[in-house]
Amino acid sequence: MLDLDEKVAIITGGAVGIGEAIAYRLAELNAKVLITDVDAENGKKNS
């Protein structure tokens, strides 16, 4: 399995939808994930 340990991913639009799914998957692969989105409420739920 792919290991992204010590890698950083910046996901724009990461609060909902495809961006959210990508952020969760990258986190499962040990990446450090930073999400940004105009929807601050959903962004906080995903932190």
mmCIF entry with sequence, helices, sheets and N, C-alpha, C, O atoms, coordinates in Angstrom:
data_MODEL
# 
_entry.id   MODEL 
# 
_entity.id                         1 
_entity.type                       polymer 
_entity.pdbx_number_of_molecules   1 
# 
_entity_poly.entity_id                      1 
_entity_poly.type                           'polypeptide(L)' 
_entity_poly.nstd_linkage                   no 
_entity_poly.nstd_monomer                   no 
_entity_poly.pdbx_seq_one_letter_code       MLDLDEKVAIITGGAVGIGEAIAYRLAELNAKVLITDVDAENGKKNS 
_entity_poly.pdbx_seq_one_letter_code_can   MLDLDEKVAIITGGAVGIGEAIAYRLAELNAKVLITDVDAENGKKNS 
_entity_poly.pdbx_strand_id                 A 
# 
loop_
_entity_poly_seq.entity_id 
_entity_poly_seq.num 
_entity_poly_seq.mon_id 
_entity_poly_seq.hetero 
1 1  MET n 
1 2  LEU n 
1 3  ASP n 
1 4  LEU n 
1 5  ASP n 
1 6  GLU n 
1 7  LYS n 
1 8  VAL n 
1 9  ALA n 
1 10 ILE n 
1 11 ILE n 
1 12 THR n 
1 13 GLY n 
1 14 GLY n 
1 15 ALA n 
1 16 VAL n 
1 17 GLY n 
1 18 ILE n 
1 19 GLY n 
1 20 GLU n 
1 21 ALA n 
1 22 ILE n 
1 23 ALA n 
1 24 TYR n 
1 25 ARG n 
1 26 LEU n 
1 27 ALA n 
1 28 GLU n 
1 29 LEU n 
1 30 ASN n 
1 31 ALA n 
1 32 LYS n 
1 33 VAL n 
1 34 LEU n 
1 35 ILE n 
1 36 THR n 
1 37 ASP n 
1 38 VAL n 
1 39 ASP n 
1 40 ALA n 
1 41 GLU n 
1 42 ASN n 
1 43 GLY n 
1 44 LYS n 
1 45 LYS n 
1 46 ASN n 
1 47 SER n 
# 
_struct_asym.id          A 
_struct_asym.entity_id   1 
# 
loop_
_struct_conf.conf_type_id 
_struct_conf.id 
_struct_conf.pdbx_PDB_helix_id 
_struct_conf.beg_label_comp_id 
_struct_conf.beg_label_asym_id 
_struct_conf.beg_label_seq_id 
_struct_conf.pdbx_beg_PDB_ins_code 
_struct_conf.end_label_comp_id 
_struct_conf.end_label_asym_id 
_struct_conf.end_label_seq_id 
_struct_conf.pdbx_end_PDB_ins_code 
_struct_conf.beg_auth_comp_id 
_struct_conf.beg_auth_asym_id 
_struct_conf.beg_auth_seq_id 
_struct_conf.end_auth_comp_id 
_struct_conf.end_auth_asym_id 
_struct_conf.end_auth_seq_id 
_struct_conf.pdbx_PDB_helix_class 
_struct_conf.details 
_struct_conf.pdbx_PDB_helix_length 
HELX_P HELX_P1 AA1 GLY A 17 ? GLU A 28 ? GLY A 17 GLU A 28 1 ? 12 
HELX_P HELX_P2 AA2 ALA A 40 ? LYS A 45 ? ALA A 40 LYS A 45 1 ? 6  
# 
_struct_conf_type.id          HELX_P 
_struct_conf_type.criteria    ? 
_struct_conf_type.reference   ? 
# 
_struct_sheet.id               AA1 
_struct_sheet.type             ? 
_struct_sheet.number_strands   2 
_struct_sheet.details          ? 
# 
_struct_sheet_order.sheet_id     AA1 
_struct_sheet_order.range_id_1   1 
_struct_sheet_order.range_id_2   2 
_struct_sheet_order.offset       ? 
_struct_sheet_order.sense        parallel 
# 
loop_
_struct_sheet_range.sheet_id 
_struct_sheet_range.id 
_struct_sheet_range.beg_label_comp_id 
_struct_sheet_range.beg_label_asym_id 
_struct_sheet_range.beg_label_seq_id 
_struct_sheet_range.pdbx_beg_PDB_ins_code 
_struct_sheet_range.end_label_comp_id 
_struct_sheet_range.end_label_asym_id 
_struct_sheet_range.end_label_seq_id 
_struct_sheet_range.pdbx_end_PDB_ins_code 
_struct_sheet_range.beg_auth_comp_id 
_struct_sheet_range.beg_auth_asym_id 
_struct_sheet_range.beg_auth_seq_id 
_struct_sheet_range.end_auth_comp_id 
_struct_sheet_range.end_auth_asym_id 
_struct_sheet_range.end_auth_seq_id 
AA1 1 VAL A 8  ? THR A 12 ? VAL A 8  THR A 12 
AA1 2 LYS A 32 ? THR A 36 ? LYS A 32 THR A 36 
# 
loop_
_atom_site.group_PDB 
_atom_site.id 
_atom_site.type_symbol 
_atom_site.label_atom_id 
_atom_site.label_alt_id 
_atom_site.label_comp_id 
_atom_site.label_asym_id 
_atom_site.label_entity_id 
_atom_site.label_seq_id 
_atom_site.pdbx_PDB_ins_code 
_atom_site.Cartn_x 
_atom_site.Cartn_y 
_atom_site.Cartn_z 
_atom_site.occupancy 
_atom_site.B_iso_or_equiv 
_atom_site.pdbx_formal_charge 
_atom_site.auth_seq_id 
_atom_site.auth_comp_id 
_atom_site.auth_asym_id 
_atom_site.auth_atom_id 
_atom_site.pdbx_PDB_model_num 
ATOM 1   N N  . MET A 1 1  ? 0.838   -1.178 0.000  1.00 0.00 ? 1  MET A N  1 
ATOM 2   C CA . MET A 1 1  ? 0.000   0.000  0.000  1.00 0.00 ? 1  MET A CA 1 
ATOM 3   C C  . MET A 1 1  ? 0.880   1.238  0.000  1.00 0.00 ? 1  MET A C  1 
ATOM 4   O O  . MET A 1 1  ? 1.972   1.242  0.568  1.00 0.00 ? 1  MET A O  1 
ATOM 5   N N  . LEU A 1 2  ? 0.397   2.268  -0.634 1.00 0.00 ? 2  LEU A N  1 
ATOM 6   C CA . LEU A 1 2  ? 1.102   3.539  -0.719 1.00 0.00 ? 2  LEU A CA 1 
ATOM 7   C C  . LEU A 1 2  ? 1.213   4.175  0.662  1.00 0.00 ? 2  LEU A C  1 
ATOM 8   O O  . LEU A 1 2  ? 0.223   4.237  1.391  1.00 0.00 ? 2  LEU A O  1 
ATOM 9   N N  . ASP A 1 3  ? 2.394   4.645  1.031  1.00 0.00 ? 3  ASP A N  1 
ATOM 10  C CA . ASP A 1 3  ? 2.603   5.311  2.315  1.00 0.00 ? 3  ASP A CA 1 
ATOM 11  C C  . ASP A 1 3  ? 3.061   6.737  2.049  1.00 0.00 ? 3  ASP A C  1 
ATOM 12  O O  . ASP A 1 3  ? 4.114   6.957  1.449  1.00 0.00 ? 3  ASP A O  1 
ATOM 13  N N  . LEU A 1 4  ? 2.276   7.693  2.491  1.00 0.00 ? 4  LEU A N  1 
ATOM 14  C CA . LEU A 1 4  ? 2.590   9.101  2.271  1.00 0.00 ? 4  LEU A CA 1 
ATOM 15  C C  . LEU A 1 4  ? 3.137   9.759  3.533  1.00 0.00 ? 4  LEU A C  1 
ATOM 16  O O  . LEU A 1 4  ? 2.999   10.968 3.718  1.00 0.00 ? 4  LEU A O  1 
ATOM 17  N N  . ASP A 1 5  ? 3.756   8.963  4.396  1.00 0.00 ? 5  ASP A N  1 
ATOM 18  C CA . ASP A 1 5  ? 4.342   9.486  5.627  1.00 0.00 ? 5  ASP A CA 1 
ATOM 19  C C  . ASP A 1 5  ? 5.304   10.625 5.300  1.00 0.00 ? 5  ASP A C  1 
ATOM 20  O O  . ASP A 1 5  ? 6.112   10.518 4.378  1.00 0.00 ? 5  ASP A O  1 
ATOM 21  N N  . GLU A 1 6  ? 5.214   11.704 6.055  1.00 0.00 ? 6  GLU A N  1 
ATOM 22  C CA . GLU A 1 6  ? 6.043   12.901 5.906  1.00 0.00 ? 6  GLU A CA 1 
ATOM 23  C C  . GLU A 1 6  ? 5.720   13.702 4.643  1.00 0.00 ? 6  GLU A C  1 
ATOM 24  O O  . GLU A 1 6  ? 6.488   14.589 4.270  1.00 0.00 ? 6  GLU A O  1 
ATOM 25  N N  . LYS A 1 7  ? 4.604   13.407 3.982  1.00 0.00 ? 7  LYS A N  1 
ATOM 26  C CA . LYS A 1 7  ? 4.149   14.191 2.832  1.00 0.00 ? 7  LYS A CA 1 
ATOM 27  C C  . LYS A 1 7  ? 3.017   15.100 3.289  1.00 0.00 ? 7  LYS A C  1 
ATOM 28  O O  . LYS A 1 7  ? 2.283   14.767 4.221  1.00 0.00 ? 7  LYS A O  1 
ATOM 29  N N  . VAL A 1 8  ? 2.878   16.241 2.635  1.00 0.00 ? 8  VAL A N  1 
ATOM 30  C CA . VAL A 1 8  ? 1.825   17.196 2.966  1.00 0.00 ? 8  VAL A CA 1 
ATOM 31  C C  . VAL A 1 8  ? 0.912   17.358 1.756  1.00 0.00 ? 8  VAL A C  1 
ATOM 32  O O  . VAL A 1 8  ? 1.380   17.553 0.635  1.00 0.00 ? 8  VAL A O  1 
ATOM 33  N N  . ALA A 1 9  ? -0.394  17.274 1.995  1.00 0.00 ? 9  ALA A N  1 
ATOM 34  C CA . ALA A 1 9  ? -1.386  17.480 0.942  1.00 0.00 ? 9  ALA A CA 1 
ATOM 35  C C  . ALA A 1 9  ? -2.239  18.685 1.310  1.00 0.00 ? 9  ALA A C  1 
ATOM 36  O O  . ALA A 1 9  ? -2.738  18.777 2.431  1.00 0.00 ? 9  ALA A O  1 
ATOM 37  N N  . ILE A 1 10 ? -2.406  19.603 0.374  1.00 0.00 ? 10 ILE A N  1 
ATOM 38  C CA . ILE A 1 10 ? -3.270  20.762 0.567  1.00 0.00 ? 10 ILE A CA 1 
ATOM 39  C C  . ILE A 1 10 ? -4.477  20.566 -0.344 1.00 0.00 ? 10 ILE A C  1 
ATOM 40  O O  . ILE A 1 10 ? -4.343  20.528 -1.567 1.00 0.00 ? 10 ILE A O  1 
ATOM 41  N N  . ILE A 1 11 ? -5.648  20.444 0.257  1.00 0.00 ? 11 ILE A N  1 
ATOM 42  C CA . ILE A 1 11 ? -6.868  20.166 -0.487 1.00 0.00 ? 11 ILE A CA 1 
ATOM 43  C C  . ILE A 1 11 ? -7.764  21.402 -0.449 1.00 0.00 ? 11 ILE A C  1 
ATOM 44  O O  . ILE A 1 11 ? -8.232  21.796 0.620  1.00 0.00 ? 11 ILE A O  1 
ATOM 45  N N  . THR A 1 12 ? -8.003  22.011 -1.603 1.00 0.00 ? 12 THR A N  1 
ATOM 46  C CA . THR A 1 12 ? -8.955  23.114 -1.678 1.00 0.00 ? 12 THR A CA 1 
ATOM 47  C C  . THR A 1 12 ? -10.332 22.517 -1.938 1.00 0.00 ? 12 THR A C  1 
ATOM 48  O O  . THR A 1 12 ? -10.472 21.594 -2.741 1.00 0.00 ? 12 THR A O  1 
ATOM 49  N N  . GLY A 1 13 ? -11.331 23.035 -1.272 1.00 0.00 ? 13 GLY A N  1 
ATOM 50  C CA . GLY A 1 13 ? -12.670 22.462 -1.389 1.00 0.00 ? 13 GLY A CA 1 
ATOM 51  C C  . GLY A 1 13 ? -12.777 21.162 -0.630 1.00 0.00 ? 13 GLY A C  1 
ATOM 52  O O  . GLY A 1 13 ? -13.492 20.252 -1.051 1.00 0.00 ? 13 GLY A O  1 
ATOM 53  N N  . GLY A 1 14 ? -12.069 21.058 0.495  1.00 0.00 ? 14 GLY A N  1 
ATOM 54  C CA . GLY A 1 14 ? -12.006 19.802 1.234  1.00 0.00 ? 14 GLY A CA 1 
ATOM 55  C C  . GLY A 1 14 ? -13.069 19.604 2.293  1.00 0.00 ? 14 GLY A C  1 
ATOM 56  O O  . GLY A 1 14 ? -13.002 18.631 3.044  1.00 0.00 ? 14 GLY A O  1 
ATOM 57  N N  . ALA A 1 15 ? -14.055 20.495 2.383  1.00 0.00 ? 15 ALA A N  1 
ATOM 58  C CA . ALA A 1 15 ? -15.067 20.376 3.430  1.00 0.00 ? 15 ALA A CA 1 
ATOM 59  C C  . ALA A 1 15 ? -16.160 19.373 3.087  1.00 0.00 ? 15 ALA A C  1 
ATOM 60  O O  . ALA A 1 15 ? -16.724 18.745 3.983  1.00 0.00 ? 15 ALA A O  1 
ATOM 61  N N  . VAL A 1 16 ? -16.465 19.215 1.813  1.00 0.00 ? 16 VAL A N  1 
ATOM 62  C CA . VAL A 1 16 ? -17.556 18.319 1.405  1.00 0.00 ? 16 VAL A CA 1 
ATOM 63  C C  . VAL A 1 16 ? -17.225 17.656 0.071  1.00 0.00 ? 16 VAL A C  1 
ATOM 64  O O  . VAL A 1 16 ? -16.309 18.074 -0.637 1.00 0.00 ? 16 VAL A O  1 
ATOM 65  N N  . GLY A 1 17 ? -17.977 16.628 -0.251 1.00 0.00 ? 17 GLY A N  1 
ATOM 66  C CA . GLY A 1 17 ? -17.901 16.004 -1.569 1.00 0.00 ? 17 GLY A CA 1 
ATOM 67  C C  . GLY A 1 17 ? -16.592 15.303 -1.874 1.00 0.00 ? 17 GLY A C  1 
ATOM 68  O O  . GLY A 1 17 ? -15.993 14.659 -1.013 1.00 0.00 ? 17 GLY A O  1 
ATOM 69  N N  . ILE A 1 18 ? -16.163 15.441 -3.119 1.00 0.00 ? 18 ILE A N  1 
ATOM 70  C CA . ILE A 1 18 ? -14.954 14.765 -3.585 1.00 0.00 ? 18 ILE A CA 1 
ATOM 71  C C  . ILE A 1 18 ? -13.729 15.231 -2.805 1.00 0.00 ? 18 ILE A C  1 
ATOM 72  O O  . ILE A 1 18 ? -12.882 14.416 -2.442 1.00 0.00 ? 18 ILE A O  1 
ATOM 73  N N  . GLY A 1 19 ? -13.627 16.529 -2.545 1.00 0.00 ? 19 GLY A N  1 
ATOM 74  C CA . GLY A 1 19 ? -12.491 17.046 -1.782 1.00 0.00 ? 19 GLY A CA 1 
ATOM 75  C C  . GLY A 1 19 ? -12.401 16.431 -0.403 1.00 0.00 ? 19 GLY A C  1 
ATOM 76  O O  . GLY A 1 19 ? -11.311 16.110 0.070  1.00 0.00 ? 19 GLY A O  1 
ATOM 77  N N  . GLU A 1 20 ? -13.550 16.265 0.248  1.00 0.00 ? 20 GLU A N  1 
ATOM 78  C CA . GLU A 1 20 ? -13.594 15.641 1.572  1.00 0.00 ? 20 GLU A CA 1 
ATOM 79  C C  . GLU A 1 20 ? -13.122 14.191 1.496  1.00 0.00 ? 20 GLU A C  1 
ATOM 80  O O  . GLU A 1 20 ? -12.326 13.748 2.324  1.00 0.00 ? 20 GLU A O  1 
ATOM 81  N N  . ALA A 1 21 ? -13.611 13.460 0.508  1.00 0.00 ? 21 ALA A N  1 
ATOM 82  C CA . ALA A 1 21 ? -13.232 12.055 0.345  1.00 0.00 ? 21 ALA A CA 1 
ATOM 83  C C  . ALA A 1 21 ? -11.738 11.916 0.080  1.00 0.00 ? 21 ALA A C  1 
ATOM 84  O O  . ALA A 1 21 ? -11.089 11.022 0.622  1.00 0.00 ? 21 ALA A O  1 
ATOM 85  N N  . ILE A 1 22 ? -11.198 12.792 -0.747 1.00 0.00 ? 22 ILE A N  1 
ATOM 86  C CA . ILE A 1 22 ? -9.764  12.759 -1.035 1.00 0.00 ? 22 ILE A CA 1 
ATOM 87  C C  . ILE A 1 22 ? -8.963  13.054 0.224  1.00 0.00 ? 22 ILE A C  1 
ATOM 88  O O  . ILE A 1 22 ? -7.961  12.393 0.492  1.00 0.00 ? 22 ILE A O  1 
ATOM 89  N N  . ALA A 1 23 ? -9.398  14.040 0.994  1.00 0.00 ? 23 ALA A N  1 
ATOM 90  C CA . ALA A 1 23 ? -8.692  14.397 2.226  1.00 0.00 ? 23 ALA A CA 1 
ATOM 91  C C  . ALA A 1 23 ? -8.661  13.222 3.198  1.00 0.00 ? 23 ALA A C  1 
ATOM 92  O O  . ALA A 1 23 ? -7.618  12.923 3.779  1.00 0.00 ? 23 ALA A O  1 
ATOM 93  N N  . TYR A 1 24 ? -9.810  12.550 3.379  1.00 0.00 ? 24 TYR A N  1 
ATOM 94  C CA . TYR A 1 24 ? -9.855  11.398 4.277  1.00 0.00 ? 24 TYR A CA 1 
ATOM 95  C C  . TYR A 1 24 ? -8.946  10.274 3.778  1.00 0.00 ? 24 TYR A C  1 
ATOM 96  O O  . TYR A 1 24 ? -8.245  9.648  4.572  1.00 0.00 ? 24 TYR A O  1 
ATOM 97  N N  . ARG A 1 25 ? -8.954  10.018 2.488  1.00 0.00 ? 25 ARG A N  1 
ATOM 98  C CA . ARG A 1 25 ? -8.121  8.930  1.941  1.00 0.00 ? 25 ARG A CA 1 
ATOM 99  C C  . ARG A 1 25 ? -6.639  9.232  2.110  1.00 0.00 ? 25 ARG A C  1 
ATOM 100 O O  . ARG A 1 25 ? -5.862  8.348  2.472  1.00 0.00 ? 25 ARG A O  1 
ATOM 101 N N  . LEU A 1 26 ? -6.245  10.469 1.852  1.00 0.00 ? 26 LEU A N  1 
ATOM 102 C CA . LEU A 1 26 ? -4.839  10.835 2.030  1.00 0.00 ? 26 LEU A CA 1 
ATOM 103 C C  . LEU A 1 26 ? -4.426  10.725 3.495  1.00 0.00 ? 26 LEU A C  1 
ATOM 104 O O  . LEU A 1 26 ? -3.303  10.322 3.797  1.00 0.00 ? 26 LEU A O  1 
ATOM 105 N N  . ALA A 1 27 ? -5.327  11.080 4.398  1.00 0.00 ? 27 ALA A N  1 
ATOM 106 C CA . ALA A 1 27 ? -5.030  10.939 5.828  1.00 0.00 ? 27 ALA A CA 1 
ATOM 107 C C  . ALA A 1 27 ? -4.855  9.466  6.196  1.00 0.00 ? 27 ALA A C  1 
ATOM 108 O O  . ALA A 1 27 ? -3.983  9.127  6.996  1.00 0.00 ? 27 ALA A O  1 
ATOM 109 N N  . GLU A 1 28 ? -5.679  8.590  5.619  1.00 0.00 ? 28 GLU A N  1 
ATOM 110 C CA . GLU A 1 28 ? -5.533  7.151  5.853  1.00 0.00 ? 28 GLU A CA 1 
ATOM 111 C C  . GLU A 1 28 ? -4.178  6.642  5.382  1.00 0.00 ? 28 GLU A C  1 
ATOM 112 O O  . GLU A 1 28 ? -3.650  5.670  5.922  1.00 0.00 ? 28 GLU A O  1 
ATOM 113 N N  . LEU A 1 29 ? -3.616  7.303  4.370  1.00 0.00 ? 29 LEU A N  1 
ATOM 114 C CA . LEU A 1 29 ? -2.312  6.910  3.829  1.00 0.00 ? 29 LEU A CA 1 
ATOM 115 C C  . LEU A 1 29 ? -1.160  7.634  4.526  1.00 0.00 ? 29 LEU A C  1 
ATOM 116 O O  . LEU A 1 29 ? -0.033  7.643  4.030  1.00 0.00 ? 29 LEU A O  1 
ATOM 117 N N  . ASN A 1 30 ? -1.452  8.241  5.680  1.00 0.00 ? 30 ASN A N  1 
ATOM 118 C CA . ASN A 1 30 ? -0.458  8.876  6.558  1.00 0.00 ? 30 ASN A CA 1 
ATOM 119 C C  . ASN A 1 30 ? 0.060   10.224 6.085  1.00 0.00 ? 30 ASN A C  1 
ATOM 120 O O  . ASN A 1 30 ? 1.093   10.684 6.572  1.00 0.00 ? 30 ASN A O  1 
ATOM 121 N N  . ALA A 1 31 ? -0.624  10.866 5.156  1.00 0.00 ? 31 ALA A N  1 
ATOM 122 C CA . ALA A 1 31 ? -0.219  12.215 4.751  1.00 0.00 ? 31 ALA A CA 1 
ATOM 123 C C  . ALA A 1 31 ? -0.707  13.216 5.793  1.00 0.00 ? 31 ALA A C  1 
ATOM 124 O O  . ALA A 1 31 ? -1.715  12.990 6.463  1.00 0.00 ? 31 ALA A O  1 
ATOM 125 N N  . LYS A 1 32 ? 0.008   14.304 5.919  1.00 0.00 ? 32 LYS A N  1 
ATOM 126 C CA . LYS A 1 32 ? -0.467  15.432 6.707  1.00 0.00 ? 32 LYS A CA 1 
ATOM 127 C C  . LYS A 1 32 ? -1.374  16.226 5.774  1.00 0.00 ? 32 LYS A C  1 
ATOM 128 O O  . LYS A 1 32 ? -0.941  16.648 4.702  1.00 0.00 ? 32 LYS A O  1 
ATOM 129 N N  . VAL A 1 33 ? -2.630  16.433 6.172  1.00 0.00 ? 33 VAL A N  1 
ATOM 130 C CA . VAL A 1 33 ? -3.625  17.020 5.277  1.00 0.00 ? 33 VAL A CA 1 
ATOM 131 C C  . VAL A 1 33 ? -4.086  18.376 5.792  1.00 0.00 ? 33 VAL A C  1 
ATOM 132 O O  . VAL A 1 33 ? -4.445  18.525 6.960  1.00 0.00 ? 33 VAL A O  1 
ATOM 133 N N  . LEU A 1 34 ? -4.068  19.353 4.908  1.00 0.00 ? 34 LEU A N  1 
ATOM 134 C CA . LEU A 1 34 ? -4.597  20.684 5.180  1.00 0.00 ? 34 LEU A CA 1 
ATOM 135 C C  . LEU A 1 34 ? -5.749  20.904 4.215  1.00 0.00 ? 34 LEU A C  1 
ATOM 136 O O  . LEU A 1 34 ? -5.571  20.827 2.999  1.00 0.00 ? 34 LEU A O  1 
ATOM 137 N N  . ILE A 1 35 ? -6.945  21.181 4.763  1.00 0.00 ? 35 ILE A N  1 
ATOM 138 C CA . ILE A 1 35 ? -8.068  21.460 3.879  1.00 0.00 ? 35 ILE A CA 1 
ATOM 139 C C  . ILE A 1 35 ? -8.452  22.931 3.978  1.00 0.00 ? 35 ILE A C  1 
ATOM 140 O O  . ILE A 1 35 ? -8.353  23.546 5.040  1.00 0.00 ? 35 ILE A O  1 
ATOM 141 N N  . THR A 1 36 ? -8.888  23.479 2.855  1.00 0.00 ? 36 THR A N  1 
ATOM 142 C CA . THR A 1 36 ? -9.432  24.830 2.818  1.00 0.00 ? 36 THR A CA 1 
ATOM 143 C C  . THR A 1 36 ? -10.775 24.759 2.109  1.00 0.00 ? 36 THR A C  1 
ATOM 144 O O  . THR A 1 36 ? -10.985 23.920 1.233  1.00 0.00 ? 36 THR A O  1 
ATOM 145 N N  . ASP A 1 37 ? -11.676 25.643 2.496  1.00 0.00 ? 37 ASP A N  1 
ATOM 146 C CA . ASP A 1 37 ? -12.982 25.675 1.862  1.00 0.00 ? 37 ASP A CA 1 
ATOM 147 C C  . ASP A 1 37 ? -13.684 26.951 2.285  1.00 0.00 ? 37 ASP A C  1 
ATOM 148 O O  . ASP A 1 37 ? -13.386 27.496 3.348  1.00 0.00 ? 37 ASP A O  1 
ATOM 149 N N  . VAL A 1 38 ? -14.601 27.431 1.480  1.00 0.00 ? 38 VAL A N  1 
ATOM 150 C CA . VAL A 1 38 ? -15.394 28.602 1.857  1.00 0.00 ? 38 VAL A CA 1 
ATOM 151 C C  . VAL A 1 38 ? -16.454 28.232 2.890  1.00 0.00 ? 38 VAL A C  1 
ATOM 152 O O  . VAL A 1 38 ? -17.016 29.113 3.540  1.00 0.00 ? 38 VAL A O  1 
ATOM 153 N N  . ASP A 1 39 ? -16.731 26.948 3.047  1.00 0.00 ? 39 ASP A N  1 
ATOM 154 C CA . ASP A 1 39 ? -17.709 26.456 4.019  1.00 0.00 ? 39 ASP A CA 1 
ATOM 155 C C  . ASP A 1 39 ? -16.998 26.146 5.334  1.00 0.00 ? 39 ASP A C  1 
ATOM 156 O O  . ASP A 1 39 ? -16.605 25.006 5.581  1.00 0.00 ? 39 ASP A O  1 
ATOM 157 N N  . ALA A 1 40 ? -16.836 27.162 6.167  1.00 0.00 ? 40 ALA A N  1 
ATOM 158 C CA . ALA A 1 40 ? -16.069 27.013 7.407  1.00 0.00 ? 40 ALA A CA 1 
ATOM 159 C C  . ALA A 1 40 ? -16.715 26.020 8.370  1.00 0.00 ? 40 ALA A C  1 
ATOM 160 O O  . ALA A 1 40 ? -16.004 25.289 9.060  1.00 0.00 ? 40 ALA A O  1 
ATOM 161 N N  . GLU A 1 41 ? -18.034 25.977 8.431  1.00 0.00 ? 41 GLU A N  1 
ATOM 162 C CA . GLU A 1 41 ? -18.715 25.087 9.369  1.00 0.00 ? 41 GLU A CA 1 
ATOM 163 C C  . GLU A 1 41 ? -18.406 23.620 9.072  1.00 0.00 ? 41 GLU A C  1 
ATOM 164 O O  . GLU A 1 41 ? -18.047 22.869 9.979  1.00 0.00 ? 41 GLU A O  1 
ATOM 165 N N  . ASN A 1 42 ? -18.542 23.210 7.818  1.00 0.00 ? 42 ASN A N  1 
ATOM 166 C CA . ASN A 1 42 ? -18.216 21.828 7.457  1.00 0.00 ? 42 ASN A CA 1 
ATOM 167 C C  . ASN A 1 42 ? -16.718 21.578 7.542  1.00 0.00 ? 42 ASN A C  1 
ATOM 168 O O  . ASN A 1 42 ? -16.298 20.464 7.856  1.00 0.00 ? 42 ASN A O  1 
ATOM 169 N N  . GLY A 1 43 ? -15.916 22.578 7.272  1.00 0.00 ? 43 GLY A N  1 
ATOM 170 C CA . GLY A 1 43 ? -14.470 22.427 7.407  1.00 0.00 ? 43 GLY A CA 1 
ATOM 171 C C  . GLY A 1 43 ? -14.069 22.106 8.830  1.00 0.00 ? 43 GLY A C  1 
ATOM 172 O O  . GLY A 1 43 ? -13.195 21.270 9.058  1.00 0.00 ? 43 GLY A O  1 
ATOM 173 N N  . LYS A 1 44 ? -14.702 22.765 9.796  1.00 0.00 ? 44 LYS A N  1 
ATOM 174 C CA . LYS A 1 44 ? -14.408 22.497 11.211 1.00 0.00 ? 44 LYS A CA 1 
ATOM 175 C C  . LYS A 1 44 ? -14.810 21.080 11.598 1.00 0.00 ? 44 LYS A C  1 
ATOM 176 O O  . LYS A 1 44 ? -14.131 20.444 12.405 1.00 0.00 ? 44 LYS A O  1 
ATOM 177 N N  . LYS A 1 45 ? -15.909 20.575 11.031 1.00 0.00 ? 45 LYS A N  1 
ATOM 178 C CA . LYS A 1 45 ? -16.355 19.211 11.324 1.00 0.00 ? 45 LYS A CA 1 
ATOM 179 C C  . LYS A 1 45 ? -15.331 18.181 10.852 1.00 0.00 ? 45 LYS A C  1 
ATOM 180 O O  . LYS A 1 45 ? -15.223 17.103 11.436 1.00 0.00 ? 45 LYS A O  1 
ATOM 181 N N  . ASN A 1 46 ? -14.591 18.501 9.817  1.00 0.00 ? 46 ASN A N  1 
ATOM 182 C CA . ASN A 1 46 ? -13.626 17.559 9.246  1.00 0.00 ? 46 ASN A CA 1 
ATOM 183 C C  . ASN A 1 46 ? -12.227 17.703 9.821  1.00 0.00 ? 46 ASN A C  1 
ATOM 184 O O  . ASN A 1 46 ? -11.317 16.976 9.423  1.00 0.00 ? 46 ASN A O  1 
ATOM 185 N N  . SER A 1 47 ? -12.047 18.620 10.740 1.00 0.00 ? 47 SER A N  1 
ATOM 186 C CA . SER A 1 47 ? -10.694 18.806 11.294 1.00 0.00 ? 47 SER A CA 1 
ATOM 187 C C  . SER A 1 47 ? -10.376 17.793 12.365 1.00 0.00 ? 47 SER A C  1 
ATOM 188 O O  . SER A 1 47 ? -9.282  17.814 12.929 1.00 0.00 ? 47 SER A O  1 
# 
